[in-house]
Amino acid sequence: MSEKTRVVITGATSGLGKEMAVQLARRGWRIALTGRREDKLKEVAKAVQDAGGEALILVGSVTEPAAVKAHYATIRETWGGVDWAILNAGIGDSEHGRRFNAEAVRRTFDTNVFGAAYWIEAVIPDMLRAKRGVIAGIASLAAYRGLPQSGSYSASKAALVTLLESTRIDLRGTGVDVVTVCPGFVKSELTARNNEKDMWFLLETDDGVRRLLAGIDRRKREVHFPWQLSLLMKYVIHNLPGCIYEPLAKRLIKRDKRPAAPAPTRA
């Protein structure tokens, strides 16, 4: 491994991405930061440098394959590649099925699934040649069931969990580890729009990131936290029959009284 471990973090402008960058910088690591907001990336880069790390700013979207390829080419030219790839970029707007919007689903999958896939494709060849490396995808406990008013988010995270699992199996024995991270509620820009009363076992950002990184350090196949919500989602709710889960989930949310969207016009 290089003298200083090299890591790329997607979606590094705020929240989990920013906190991961700072905590890893305290180890003296080299951190490549990707995101769409250059001003925010510059703030994170300064925080990384102040914490003892080395920062590389890469402005662009994970939804654009050309941008991902260009970003990885810059990393290779600057540092020779990466040892860790933390695929953190994600979006998750709430939407009710009465106003189902296929375009919103596409946008969510573009970031949460294809954004991760483009980076996996970029880093795997060099990691395989080096016979070492870590790919960590930030999914969610929401992957284990279709949550009310969160269809595109739950579906995209379920797809990411499955994609990472399959890739992990394929890469067994190569020296490349694939880690699936499924956090519960952690304070971030994404969760700030929610009512805290609805976010069970909500964690502070630094606490959530410490747990996340500890799991990646141990190269665990799957990292879940907090344990209370993990136990509930993965082992209880996930296994409930639909005839029990669906009425229960419906009662857990406030009734949406807005009118359903009209059916789309077909050509």
Backbone as numpy.savetxt, mean C-alpha at the origin, in Angstrom:
# Nx Ny Nz CAx CAy CAz Cx Cy Cz
25.15 -7.18 0.11 24.30 -5.99 0.11 25.18 -4.76 0.11
24.68 -3.68 -0.47 25.44 -2.45 -0.54 25.71 -1.92 0.85
26.70 -1.01 0.94 27.08 -0.45 2.23 25.87 0.17 2.92
25.09 0.89 2.16 23.86 1.45 2.68 22.68 0.81 1.95
21.76 0.27 2.71 20.61 -0.37 2.09 19.81 0.66 1.29
19.40 0.25 0.10 18.68 1.13 -0.82 17.22 0.70 -0.87
16.32 1.66 -0.69 14.90 1.34 -0.68 14.13 2.37 -1.48
13.15 1.91 -2.24 12.22 2.83 -2.90 10.88 2.70 -2.19
10.28 3.85 -1.91 8.97 3.90 -1.27 8.04 4.67 -2.19
7.00 4.01 -2.67 6.03 4.71 -3.51 4.98 5.36 -2.60
4.39 6.45 -3.09 3.42 7.16 -2.27 4.06 7.71 -1.02
5.22 8.37 -1.20 6.02 8.79 -0.04 5.76 10.22 0.39
4.71 10.86 -0.14 4.50 12.28 0.15 3.93 12.54 1.53
3.26 11.56 2.13 2.61 11.79 3.42 2.31 10.46 4.09
1.70 10.55 5.27 1.20 9.36 5.95 2.22 8.26 6.17
1.81 7.03 5.85 2.69 5.88 6.06 3.98 6.01 5.27
3.88 6.47 4.01 5.07 6.58 3.18 6.11 7.52 3.78
5.66 8.67 4.21 6.57 9.64 4.82 7.19 9.08 6.09
6.37 8.50 6.95 6.88 7.98 8.22 7.84 6.81 8.01
7.56 5.95 7.02 8.49 4.87 6.71 9.84 5.43 6.28
9.80 6.47 5.44 11.04 7.07 4.96 11.87 7.61 6.11
11.23 8.28 7.05 11.96 8.86 8.18 12.52 7.78 9.09
11.70 6.76 9.39 12.19 5.71 10.28 13.34 4.92 9.65
13.27 4.67 8.35 14.37 3.96 7.68 15.60 4.86 7.54
15.37 6.15 7.41 16.50 7.09 7.33 17.32 7.08 8.61
16.67 6.81 9.73 17.41 6.75 11.01 18.40 5.59 11.02
18.22 4.64 10.11 19.18 3.54 9.97 20.33 3.92 9.05
20.26 5.11 8.49 21.29 5.56 7.56 21.08 5.06 6.14
19.86 4.66 5.80 19.59 4.08 4.48 19.44 5.13 3.41
19.52 4.68 2.17 19.25 5.51 1.02 17.78 5.31 0.64
17.03 6.41 0.54 15.60 6.32 0.33 15.22 7.03 -0.96
14.68 6.28 -1.92 14.11 6.87 -3.14 12.63 7.12 -2.87
12.21 8.36 -3.05 10.85 8.78 -2.71 10.08 9.07 -3.98
8.96 8.37 -4.19 8.13 8.64 -5.36 6.78 9.20 -4.95
6.24 10.07 -5.79 4.94 10.66 -5.53 4.65 11.73 -6.56
3.43 12.22 -6.56 3.02 13.19 -7.57 3.25 14.63 -7.13
3.38 14.88 -5.82 3.49 16.25 -5.31 4.94 16.58 -4.97
5.58 17.32 -5.85 7.01 17.62 -5.68 7.28 18.38 -4.40
6.41 19.32 -4.05 6.64 20.11 -2.84 6.64 19.22 -1.60
5.72 18.27 -1.56 5.66 17.35 -0.43 6.87 16.42 -0.40
7.30 15.96 -1.57 8.47 15.09 -1.62 9.72 15.82 -1.12
9.83 17.09 -1.44 10.98 17.87 -0.96 10.97 17.97 0.57
9.77 18.10 1.14 9.66 18.14 2.60 10.09 16.80 3.21
9.66 15.72 2.58 10.03 14.39 3.09 11.53 14.17 2.91
12.08 14.60 1.79 13.51 14.44 1.54 14.33 15.15 2.61
13.90 16.34 3.00 14.61 17.07 4.05 14.53 16.32 5.37
13.34 15.75 5.66 13.17 14.98 6.89 14.07 13.75 6.88
14.20 13.13 5.70 15.08 11.96 5.56 16.53 12.36 5.82
16.96 13.44 5.24 18.34 13.90 5.43 18.60 14.30 6.87
17.62 14.97 7.49 17.77 15.36 8.90 17.85 14.15 9.82
17.24 13.04 9.38 17.24 11.81 10.19 18.48 10.96 9.95
19.33 11.37 9.02 20.58 10.63 8.77 20.59 9.78 7.53
19.56 9.90 6.70 19.51 9.11 5.47 19.86 9.93 4.25
19.83 9.29 3.11 20.09 9.94 1.83 18.82 9.82 0.98
18.38 10.93 0.41 17.10 10.95 -0.30 17.29 11.17 -1.79
16.42 10.54 -2.57 16.36 10.74 -4.01 14.90 11.00 -4.36
14.61 12.15 -4.93 13.24 12.54 -5.25 12.89 12.12 -6.66
11.74 11.44 -6.81 11.27 10.97 -8.11 9.80 11.37 -8.25
9.55 12.40 -9.03 8.19 12.94 -9.15 7.46 12.25 -10.30
6.28 11.73 -10.01 5.48 11.08 -11.04 4.49 10.12 -10.44
3.64 9.55 -11.27 2.57 8.68 -10.81 2.90 7.21 -11.07
2.53 6.36 -10.11 2.72 4.91 -10.28 1.78 4.36 -11.33
0.80 5.14 -11.74 -0.16 4.66 -12.75 0.39 4.78 -14.16
1.56 5.37 -14.32 2.15 5.57 -15.63 3.38 4.66 -15.80
3.27 3.60 -16.59 4.38 2.66 -16.75 5.68 3.32 -17.17
5.61 4.31 -18.06 6.82 4.99 -18.52 7.50 5.73 -17.38
6.70 6.33 -16.49 7.26 7.05 -15.35 7.95 6.08 -14.39
7.32 4.92 -14.15 7.93 3.93 -13.27 9.26 3.44 -13.84
9.28 3.15 -15.13 10.53 2.70 -15.76 11.61 3.77 -15.67
11.23 5.02 -15.88 12.19 6.12 -15.80 12.70 6.29 -14.37
11.82 6.14 -13.40 12.23 6.27 -12.00 13.21 5.17 -11.62
12.92 3.95 -12.03 13.84 2.87 -11.67 15.18 3.02 -12.40
15.13 3.51 -13.64 16.38 3.76 -14.37 17.23 4.79 -13.64
16.59 5.81 -13.07 17.33 6.82 -12.30 17.94 6.22 -11.06
17.19 5.35 -10.39 17.72 4.70 -9.19 18.92 3.82 -9.55
18.81 3.07 -10.63 19.92 2.21 -11.05 21.15 3.03 -11.38
20.94 4.14 -12.07 22.07 5.00 -12.45 22.72 5.63 -11.22
21.90 5.95 -10.22 22.40 6.64 -9.04 22.98 5.69 -8.01
22.26 4.59 -7.72 22.65 3.68 -6.65 22.89 2.25 -7.11
22.60 1.94 -8.36 22.79 0.58 -8.85 21.59 -0.34 -8.68
20.51 0.17 -8.10 19.32 -0.65 -7.90 18.75 -0.44 -6.51
17.86 -1.35 -6.09 17.28 -1.27 -4.75 17.37 -2.62 -4.06
17.42 -2.58 -2.73 17.37 -3.79 -1.91 15.95 -4.06 -1.42
15.23 -2.97 -1.16 13.83 -3.07 -0.75 12.99 -2.23 -1.70
11.81 -2.74 -2.05 10.80 -1.95 -2.75 9.53 -2.00 -1.91
9.14 -0.86 -1.34 7.93 -0.79 -0.53 6.86 -0.11 -1.36
5.87 -0.88 -1.77 4.83 -0.42 -2.69 3.64 0.06 -1.88
3.68 1.35 -1.58 2.77 1.94 -0.61 1.69 2.82 -1.24
1.90 3.29 -2.47 0.96 4.23 -3.09 -0.44 3.61 -3.14
-1.42 4.40 -2.72 -2.79 3.88 -2.74 -3.81 4.98 -2.58
-5.00 4.73 -3.10 -6.13 5.63 -2.92 -7.31 4.82 -2.45
-8.32 5.50 -1.90 -9.47 4.75 -1.39 -10.66 5.62 -1.06
-11.29 6.17 -2.05 -12.50 6.96 -1.82 -13.69 6.04 -1.52
-14.54 6.51 -0.63 -15.76 5.75 -0.32 -16.82 6.01 -1.39
-17.56 4.99 -1.73 -18.65 5.16 -2.69 -19.76 4.15 -2.37
-20.98 4.56 -2.60 -22.12 3.69 -2.32 -22.50 2.96 -3.60
-22.90 1.71 -3.46 -23.28 0.93 -4.62 -24.47 1.50 -5.39
-25.26 2.33 -4.74 -26.39 2.95 -5.44 -25.92 3.97 -6.47
-24.67 4.41 -6.32 -24.09 5.34 -7.30 -22.83 4.71 -7.91
-22.92 3.45 -8.22 -21.76 2.70 -8.72 -21.13 3.42 -9.91
-19.80 3.57 -9.83 -19.07 4.32 -10.84 -17.88 3.49 -11.31
-17.97 2.94 -12.49 -16.91 2.07 -12.99 -15.60 2.82 -13.16
-15.68 4.11 -13.50 -14.46 4.89 -13.67 -13.71 5.04 -12.34
-14.46 5.17 -11.25 -13.83 5.24 -9.92 -13.13 3.91 -9.60
-13.74 2.81 -9.99 -13.12 1.50 -9.78 -11.82 1.40 -10.58
-11.87 1.85 -11.82 -10.66 1.81 -12.65 -9.53 2.64 -12.04
-9.85 3.84 -11.57 -8.83 4.70 -10.98 -8.20 4.04 -9.76
-9.04 3.41 -8.95 -8.53 2.76 -7.74 -7.61 1.60 -8.10
-8.01 0.78 -9.07 -7.17 -0.34 -9.47 -5.89 0.14 -10.15
-5.96 1.23 -10.90 -4.76 1.77 -11.55 -3.68 2.06 -10.53
-4.06 2.66 -9.40 -3.08 3.00 -8.38 -2.76 1.82 -7.48
-3.77 1.19 -6.92 -3.56 0.19 -5.88 -3.04 -1.15 -6.39
-3.37 -1.50 -7.63 -2.95 -2.79 -8.17 -1.90 -2.61 -9.27
-2.26 -1.89 -10.33 -1.32 -1.75 -11.44 -0.10 -0.92 -11.05
-0.29 0.07 -10.15 0.86 0.84 -9.68 1.88 -0.04 -9.00
1.40 -1.01 -8.22 2.31 -1.98 -7.59 2.91 -2.91 -8.63
2.09 -3.36 -9.58 2.56 -4.31 -10.59 3.68 -3.71 -11.44
3.56 -2.44 -11.82 4.60 -1.82 -12.63 5.94 -1.80 -11.89
5.89 -1.55 -10.59 7.14 -1.53 -9.82 7.69 -2.94 -9.60
6.81 -3.90 -9.39 7.29 -5.29 -9.26 8.03 -5.70 -10.54
7.42 -5.40 -11.68 8.05 -5.72 -12.96 9.41 -5.04 -13.10
9.51 -3.81 -12.60 10.76 -3.06 -12.75 11.89 -3.63 -11.90
11.59 -4.03 -10.65 12.67 -4.40 -9.73 13.04 -5.87 -9.76
12.13 -6.74 -10.18 12.39 -8.18 -10.09 13.64 -8.63 -10.86
13.86 -8.22 -12.11 15.03 -8.74 -12.83 16.35 -8.53 -12.10
16.59 -7.33 -11.57 17.85 -7.07 -10.86 17.92 -7.83 -9.55
16.79 -7.95 -8.86 16.78 -8.71 -7.61 17.08 -10.18 -7.87
16.52 -10.72 -8.94 16.79 -12.13 -9.26 18.25 -12.34 -9.61
18.83 -11.40 -10.34 20.26 -11.52 -10.67 21.12 -11.45 -9.42
20.72 -10.58 -8.48 21.48 -10.43 -7.24 21.17 -11.55 -6.24
20.09 -12.30 -6.47 19.64 -13.38 -5.60 19.31 -12.87 -4.20
18.77 -11.66 -4.14 18.33 -11.09 -2.87 17.45 -9.88 -3.15
16.65 -9.53 -2.16 15.78 -8.36 -2.28 14.48 -8.59 -1.55
13.80 -7.50 -1.28 12.50 -7.54 -0.59 11.51 -6.69 -1.37
10.36 -7.26 -1.66 9.24 -6.53 -2.24 8.12 -6.58 -1.22
7.71 -5.41 -0.73 6.65 -5.34 0.28 5.49 -4.52 -0.28
4.33 -5.12 -0.34 3.14 -4.43 -0.83 2.23 -4.07 0.33
1.82 -2.80 0.37 0.94 -2.35 1.46 -0.50 -2.54 1.02
-1.13 -3.59 1.53 -2.53 -3.88 1.23 -3.38 -3.34 2.38
-4.31 -4.11 2.89 -5.19 -3.64 3.96 -6.00 -4.81 4.49
-6.41 -4.71 5.75 -7.34 -5.70 6.29 -8.68 -5.66 5.58
-8.94 -4.56 4.86 -10.16 -4.46 4.07 -10.19 -5.47 2.93
-9.05 -6.10 2.66 -8.99 -7.09 1.58 -9.77 -8.35 1.90
-10.06 -8.59 3.18 -10.62 -9.88 3.57 -12.14 -9.96 3.49
-12.79 -8.83 3.14 -14.24 -8.88 2.96 -14.66 -7.65 2.17
-15.73 -7.76 1.43 -16.27 -6.60 0.73 -16.94 -5.68 1.73
-16.29 -4.57 2.08 -16.82 -3.67 3.10 -17.86 -2.72 2.50
-18.85 -2.35 3.28 -19.88 -1.44 2.78 -19.29 -0.12 2.31
-19.79 0.39 1.21 -19.38 1.67 0.65 -17.89 1.74 0.34
-17.26 0.60 0.15 -15.82 0.54 -0.12 -15.50 -0.52 -1.17
-16.41 -0.68 -2.14 -16.25 -1.77 -3.09 -14.95 -1.74 -3.84
-14.58 -0.60 -4.42 -13.36 -0.54 -5.23 -12.12 -0.70 -4.36
-12.15 -0.13 -3.16 -10.99 -0.23 -2.27 -10.79 -1.67 -1.80
-11.85 -2.27 -1.27 -11.73 -3.66 -0.80 -11.31 -4.59 -1.93
-11.90 -4.41 -3.11 -11.58 -5.28 -4.24 -10.13 -5.10 -4.68
-9.66 -3.86 -4.71 -8.29 -3.62 -5.16 -7.27 -4.20 -4.17
-7.56 -4.07 -2.89 -6.63 -4.62 -1.90 -6.67 -6.15 -1.90
-7.84 -6.73 -2.15 -7.91 -8.19 -2.28 -7.10 -8.65 -3.48
-7.18 -7.91 -4.58 -6.40 -8.25 -5.77 -4.91 -8.15 -5.48
-4.51 -7.11 -4.75 -3.10 -6.95 -4.43 -2.59 -8.08 -3.54
-3.40 -8.47 -2.54 -3.01 -9.58 -1.66 -2.79 -10.85 -2.49
-3.68 -11.14 -3.40 -3.57 -12.35 -4.23 -2.38 -12.27 -5.17
-2.16 -11.10 -5.76 -1.02 -10.91 -6.66 0.29 -11.13 -5.92
0.41 -10.57 -4.73 1.63 -10.74 -3.94 1.84 -12.18 -3.51
0.75 -12.85 -3.14 0.87 -14.25 -2.72 1.37 -15.12 -3.88
0.79 -14.95 -5.04 1.22 -15.73 -6.19 2.67 -15.45 -6.54
3.05 -14.18 -6.51 4.44 -13.81 -6.82 5.39 -14.40 -5.78
4.98 -14.39 -4.52 5.82 -14.95 -3.46 6.08 -16.44 -3.69
5.04 -17.16 -4.09 5.21 -18.58 -4.38 6.17 -18.79 -5.53
5.99 -18.01 -6.59 6.86 -18.15 -7.76 8.32 -17.85 -7.46
8.57 -16.95 -6.50 9.95 -16.52 -6.21 10.59 -17.29 -5.06
9.90 -18.27 -4.52 10.49 -19.07 -3.44 11.81 -19.68 -3.89
12.81 -19.56 -3.04 14.11 -20.14 -3.35 15.03 -19.26 -4.17
14.55 -18.08 -4.58 15.37 -17.19 -5.41 16.19 -16.20 -4.58
15.85 -16.08 -3.30 16.49 -15.06 -2.46 15.69 -13.78 -2.40
14.62 -13.69 -3.18 13.77 -12.50 -3.18 12.53 -12.79 -2.34
12.32 -12.00 -1.31 11.20 -12.18 -0.41 10.07 -11.21 -0.78
8.85 -11.72 -0.73 7.66 -10.90 -1.00 6.82 -10.86 0.26
6.60 -9.66 0.77 5.89 -9.47 2.03 4.57 -8.74 1.76
3.48 -9.28 2.29 2.17 -8.64 2.18 1.84 -7.99 3.51
1.61 -6.69 3.48 1.31 -5.95 4.71 -0.17 -5.55 4.69
-0.89 -5.96 5.72 -2.32 -5.64 5.83 -2.57 -4.88 7.13
-2.43 -3.56 7.09 -2.70 -2.77 8.30 -4.19 -2.61 8.53
-4.53 -2.30 9.76 -5.86 -1.84 10.07 -5.89 -0.33 9.88
-6.55 0.37 10.78 -6.64 1.83 10.67 -5.39 2.48 11.27
-4.69 3.25 10.46 -3.52 4.01 10.89 -3.73 5.46 10.45
-3.43 6.39 11.31 -3.64 7.80 10.98 -2.82 8.20 9.77
-3.50 8.79 8.78 -2.85 9.22 7.54 -3.81 10.15 6.81
-3.38 10.68 5.67 -4.28 11.50 4.86 -5.50 10.69 4.43
-5.28 9.41 4.17 -6.36 8.56 3.68 -7.44 8.35 4.75
-7.00 8.18 6.01 -7.97 7.93 7.08 -8.50 9.21 7.72
-7.84 10.34 7.44 -8.25 11.60 8.08 -9.66 12.01 7.68
-10.12 11.52 6.53 -11.48 11.88 6.07 -12.56 11.08 6.78
-12.16 10.06 7.54 -13.14 9.21 8.22 -13.45 9.73 9.62
-14.56 9.29 10.17 -14.90 9.57 11.56 -14.11 8.62 12.44
-13.34 9.17 13.38 -12.49 8.33 14.23 -13.31 7.28 14.99
-14.57 7.58 15.29 -15.40 6.62 16.01 -15.65 5.36 15.18
-15.53 5.49 13.86 -15.77 4.34 12.98 -14.51 3.53 12.71
-13.36 4.01 13.20 -12.09 3.33 12.93 -11.63 2.61 14.19
-11.96 1.35 14.26 -11.65 0.56 15.44 -10.14 0.38 15.59
-9.66 0.50 16.83 -8.25 0.26 17.17 -7.30 1.13 16.32
-7.70 2.38 16.12 -6.91 3.32 15.32 -5.52 3.50 15.93
-4.48 3.40 15.10 -3.10 3.54 15.55 -2.51 4.88 15.12
-1.61 5.41 15.93 -0.84 6.56 15.53 0.09 6.15 14.38
0.44 7.10 13.53 1.23 6.78 12.34 2.56 6.14 12.68
3.29 6.69 13.65 4.61 6.16 13.97 4.52 4.74 14.53
3.48 4.47 15.32 3.28 3.13 15.88 2.98 2.13 14.77
2.07 2.50 13.86 1.74 1.61 12.76 2.94 1.29 11.89
3.76 2.30 11.62 4.93 2.09 10.77 5.98 1.22 11.47
6.14 1.39 12.77 7.09 0.52 13.49 6.67 -0.94 13.37
5.39 -1.21 13.50 4.90 -2.59 13.38 5.09 -3.10 11.95
4.82 -2.25 11.00 4.95 -2.60 9.59 6.39 -2.97 9.25
7.32 -2.09 9.63 8.73 -2.32 9.31 9.30 -3.52 10.06
8.82 -3.75 11.27 9.29 -4.92 12.02 8.93 -6.20 11.29
7.75 -6.24 10.70 7.35 -7.42 9.94 8.16 -7.60 8.68
8.45 -6.50 7.99 9.27 -6.60 6.78 10.69 -7.02 7.14
11.22 -6.48 8.23 12.56 -6.87 8.69 12.67 -8.37 8.88
11.59 -8.98 9.39 11.60 -10.42 9.65 11.24 -11.24 8.42
10.98 -10.53 7.30 10.61 -11.19 6.03 9.40 -12.08 6.21
8.45 -11.62 6.99 7.22 -12.38 7.19 6.42 -12.42 5.90
5.75 -13.53 5.65 4.91 -13.61 4.46 3.80 -12.58 4.52
3.16 -12.50 5.67 2.05 -11.57 5.85 2.23 -10.84 7.17
2.01 -9.54 7.13 2.10 -8.71 8.34 0.72 -8.11 8.57
0.11 -8.40 9.74 -1.22 -7.88 10.06 -1.16 -7.16 11.40
-1.82 -6.05 11.51 -1.91 -5.33 12.78 -3.05 -4.31 12.68
-3.57 -3.88 13.84 -3.34 -4.41 15.19 -3.96 -5.79 15.34
-3.49 -6.54 16.33 -3.91 -7.94 16.41 -5.42 -8.08 16.63
-6.02 -7.11 17.38 -7.45 -7.23 17.66 -8.27 -7.19 16.37
-7.98 -6.20 15.52 -8.73 -6.07 14.27 -8.33 -7.15 13.28
-7.07 -7.56 13.31 -6.61 -8.64 12.44 -7.37 -9.93 12.74
-7.47 -10.24 14.02 -8.18 -11.45 14.43 -9.63 -11.38 13.98
-10.24 -10.23 14.16 -11.65 -10.06 13.80 -11.86 -10.19 12.30
-11.02 -9.49 11.51 -11.22 -9.46 10.06 -10.81 -10.75 9.37
-9.60 -11.23 9.70 -9.05 -12.37 8.95 -9.64 -13.71 9.37
-9.94 -13.86 10.66 -10.34 -15.18 11.13 -11.81 -15.28 11.53
-12.47 -14.15 11.78 -13.88 -14.20 12.15 -14.76 -13.71 11.00
-14.67 -12.44 10.68 -15.52 -11.87 9.64 -15.28 -12.53 8.29
-14.03 -12.80 7.97 -13.70 -13.42 6.68 -14.40 -14.77 6.51
-14.63 -15.47 7.62 -15.21 -16.82 7.54 -16.71 -16.86 7.80
-17.31 -15.71 8.05 -18.75 -15.70 8.25 -19.47 -16.00 6.93
-20.51 -16.81 6.96 -21.28 -17.01 5.73 -21.97 -15.71 5.33
-22.18 -15.55 4.04 -22.77 -14.32 3.53 -24.11 -13.98 4.16
-24.90 -15.01 4.49 -26.23 -14.77 5.05 -26.16 -14.11 6.42
-25.00 -14.22 7.08 -24.80 -13.55 8.38 -24.05 -12.24 8.19
-22.96 -12.30 7.39 -22.11 -11.10 7.24 -22.85 -9.94 6.60
-23.57 -10.19 5.52 -24.14 -9.07 4.75 -25.18 -8.26 5.54
-26.13 -8.89 6.22 -27.04 -8.08 7.05 -26.31 -7.37 8.19
-25.30 -8.04 8.76 -24.53 -7.42 9.85 -23.79 -6.19 9.35
-23.11 -6.31 8.20 -22.37 -5.18 7.64 -23.31 -4.03 7.31
-24.49 -4.34 6.83 -25.46 -3.31 6.48 -25.87 -2.51 7.72
-25.99 -3.18 8.85 -26.42 -2.51 10.08 -25.31 -1.66 10.68
-24.06 -1.94 10.32 -22.93 -1.21 10.89 -22.73 0.17 10.28
-23.42 0.47 9.19 -23.27 1.77 8.55 -24.59 2.52 8.58
-24.45 3.85 8.48 -25.66 4.66 8.41 -26.31 4.46 7.05
-27.61 4.43 7.04 -28.33 4.24 5.78 -28.08 5.40 4.83
-27.75 5.10 3.61 -27.53 6.13 2.60 -28.88 6.50 2.00
-29.30 7.74 2.21 -30.63 8.17 1.79 -30.62 8.92 0.47
-29.44 9.14 -0.08 -29.40 9.85 -1.37 -29.91 8.93 -2.48
-30.50 9.49 -3.51 -31.05 8.66 -4.60 -29.96 7.93 -5.35
-30.29 6.76 -5.84 -29.33 6.01 -6.63 -29.07 6.72 -7.95
-27.86 6.55 -8.47 -27.52 7.15 -9.76 -28.32 6.47 -10.86
-28.70 7.21 -11.89 -29.42 6.58 -13.01 -28.55 5.58 -13.72
-29.18 4.60 -14.33 -28.43 3.59 -15.08 -27.73 4.26 -16.25
-26.48 3.84 -16.56 -25.76 4.44 -17.68 -26.44 4.14 -19.01
-26.34 5.09 -19.92 -26.91 4.90 -21.25 -25.96 4.07 -22.10
-26.49 3.06 -22.75 -25.65 2.20 -23.58 -25.86 2.56 -25.05
-24.75 2.56 -25.80 -24.82 2.90 -27.22 -25.47 1.75 -27.98
